[in-house]
Amino acid sequence: MKNFKCPRCHEASITPKEKLRAAWWANIFCPECGGKACAYPWVMVVVFVAHSWNIAWWIGMFYYTHNYMHFVYLVLGWVTIDYLSVTFVPLARMKMAQTAAPKPPAEAAPPEAGYAKPDSKTSHSS
């Protein structure tokens, strides 16, 4: 199977294995440009519904007919849906996290009423 185009640099650098990971809601990275990508979420909802329907349909058919061939059909349907999602679901570019300087720690809040700060004057040593 051929490699797929990265949505950022448009190079054919996304492997089918990485595209399958994207079809299972994982974020992937382009090895060429380092861009972050994922499958379009709304299209993946359709794929998720297709998988759910596949499971419910064939398990329901087994429940009514007690024919174990329905599990073979379930696996064939699952593999077909995965193949179609890898082949046709487009990838979307994701924004990269900004690398900013770390923020300074927040000012220490005053102690709440009823609680005193421990200091050397109030500590007792035995």
N, C-alpha and C positions, 0 to 999 in steps of 0.2 A: 504494500500500500504506500502511496506517495505521502510525502510530508505536506503539512498544511501551512498556509501563510500566516505570519504573525500580523495581528491587527495594527501594530505600531510601526514596524519597519518594513512590512510587506515582503519579507524574505520567507521562503519555504523552509522553515526551521522547526516547526512544531511537529513532533513525532505523533503517530497514531496513538501510542501509549499515553502521551501527555494529553492528547485531545480526549481520550477516554476518561482520564482523571478529571478533566474539565466537565465532562458529561455527568460526572458524579459529584458536582458542586464543589470541586476543588479549584483553587487558584493555581495557575501555571505561570512559568516564567520563560521568556524567549531566550535561548542560549546565545543568539546573535547580539541583540540589543539590550537584554536584561529587562525588557518590558513585562509588566504584569498583565495577565489576561484571564478571562473566565468566559464561560458560555453565557449567552443571553438568558437572564433569569426567567423571563416570561415564556420563552420557548421551552426552557427546562421544566416549567410547570406542566406543559403539555406532555412532555416525555414522562414525567413522574405520574401523571394521571394514566398514561398508557400502560406503564408498568403495574400500577395498582389494579387497573382493569384486567390486565393479563393474569395477575395472580388470583383475583377474585373470580374471574370467569372459569378458569381451568380447575381451580380447587372446588368451586361450586359444581362443575360438571362431574368431577370425581365423586363428590358427595352423592349425587343423584344416580350415577351409573355404575360406580365402583369399578371403573376401568382404569388401570394404571397407566394406560397410554396417554391419558390427559396430562400426566406429569412430564412426559416427553414433549407434548405440545407446549406446555408451559415454558420449558427450557428453550425450545425452538423460538417461541414468541419473544422471550427475554433477549436471546441473542440477536434476533432480527431488530428489535427496538434499539438495542445498543449499537448495532451496525448503522442503522439509520441516523441515530443521534450523533455518532462520530462523523458520519459522512456529510450530513446536511445542517447540523446546528452551527450557526456562525459564532465566532469568538468576538468578544468585546474587549476593548482597551480599558484598563483600570488605571486610576491615578496612582502614582507612586507616592509613598509617604514622604513628606518634606523632612529633610534632615536639618533641624534647627538647633541652636545652642540650648543646652539644658536650662530650664527655668530655675531661678533662685528659690530656695525654700521659703515658704510663706512665713510671715511673722508669727511668732509664738503667741497663741491666744492667752488672755489672762485666765488665771485659775477660776473655776466656777465657784459660786458661793458655797461655803461650808467646807471647802477643801483648801488646805494650805500647801504651799510649795515646801518641800523639804529643804532645809538649809542646815548649815553647820551649827547654828545656834540652838536649834530645836532638837537636834539628834542627841540621843543619850547613849553613852557607851558604858558597858558594864565591865 
